[in-house]
Amino acid sequence: MALTNFAYGIEKDWEAVQAAIDIPFNNGLLEGTVNKIKAVKRQMYNRAGSKLLRAKILYSQ
């Protein structure tokens, strides 16, 4: 059942799947940066103001 649903989803969005295969670009670097910022944000949640959070994010890059 799960495999059938997966195949149906791929077939439904075939153009996006084909574009992901054909186009050599990816957004891996962006995703890594966003994950790092989210991790810092979670770590700092409710501990400091936005100034310290901004400084920590800028320093970590």
N, C-alpha and C positions, 0 to 999 in steps of 0.2 A: 504494500500500500504506500509506504513512504517513498519508495523508488518511483512508483507511478506518479505521485504528486510532484516529485523532483523533475521528472522528465516532462511533465505537463508544464511546469513553470519555465523550464528552458525553452520549450517549444513556443510558449506564449510570448516570450521576450526574445525571440531569436535574433532580431536585429542588434540588440545590445550585446548578446553573446558573441555574435560574429564580429562586431566592432572591437570587443575586448581581445579577440584573437588576432585581428588584422592590424590594429593600431599599436605601434611600438611604445607609446607613452604610458606611464603609470604615475600614480600619486603616492608612492611609498614614502618619499621624504616628507611630504606634507602630513601624512597620517602619523608618522613617527613624532613629528613636532607637536601635533595636536594631542597625542597621547601623553607626551611629556608634560605639556602645559596642564592637562587635566589631572595628572598624577600630583603635580606640585600644588594645584588648587585644592585637591582633596586633602593633601597633607597639611595645608595651611588653613583649612576651613575652620572658621570661628577662633582662630588664634591671633590673627594680625589684620591690619588694615590693608587696603588696596595698594598703598605705597610699597609696603614690604613685599607683597605678592608680586607686584610689577618688577621690583628689583631682583627678586629671586628668579623669576622667569627670564629676565634679560641676562642675568649672570650665568644661568645654566646653558645658554645657547652658545 
